[in-house]
Amino acid sequence: MLVLFETPAGFALFKVLDEGKLSKVEDLLKEFSSADSARKVVKLKAFSKFENTSEALEAATKLIDSTPSKGLRKFLRAHCDGESLAVADSKLGNAIKDKLKIECVHNNAVMELMRGLRSQLTELISGLATQDLAPMSLGLSHSLSRYKLKFSPDKVDTMIIQAIGLLDDLDKELNTYAMRVREWYGWHFPELAKIVQDNILYAKAVKLMGSRDNAAKLDFSEVDFGFQFGC
């Protein structure tokens, strides 16, 4: 069995030397307590280093969608003939199986194996130092963030159109409610509709007054009528 492990620097394929250890999931992580013990479980078979940030970004965006990139497909074709492949993402495994006819495995043992590999990664891959891996990871994260937040005029246009449509809907709703207030309160105090023509001020006056009988003794100064009175 081979194990596919993705790093910010490239793709790694590890050969599982003792598959019997995978049956003891609870003890598997202990096998990676040191670099020497880890080398008894897995051995690096191949490593495909990204040539530049663009290639790393393409591979990362494909992995987010659980799809193998062109470079990954080429890498797997070259090294996975007749071997089953352990993967961290079951959906990616299904895509690899469909496209490359490689049998993929994803289970609890595989996830523990991935954790172990991650803990001893720089010891198992020669030429990959911890101090190099951190800036690679940070740079790829920034590139991926910029890609996902990339400006799209089409999306902006859609947002503006939706916002205008929402404002129109709100305006219609407010007018509908205002007409209902005028209609219902008009049965009680029909003259008020001629006195106050602005819908907002009309609603404020109704709220303050309640019954028309209170109109004569109320102070309407808190309702800023301005020049909204009708003739």
Secondary structure, DSSP 8 states (H G I E B T S, - for coil): -EEEEEETTEEEEEEES-GGGGG-HHHHGGGGSSHHHHTTTEEEEEEEE-SSHHHHHHHHHHHHTT---HHHHHHHHHH-TT--EE-S-HHHHHHHHHHH---EE-SHHHHHHHHHHHHTHHHHSTT--HHHHHHHHHHHHHHHHHHHT---HHHHHHHHHHHHHHHHHHHHHHHHHHHHHHHHHHTT-TTHHHHB--HHHHHHHHHHHSSGGGGGG--GGGS--TT-B--
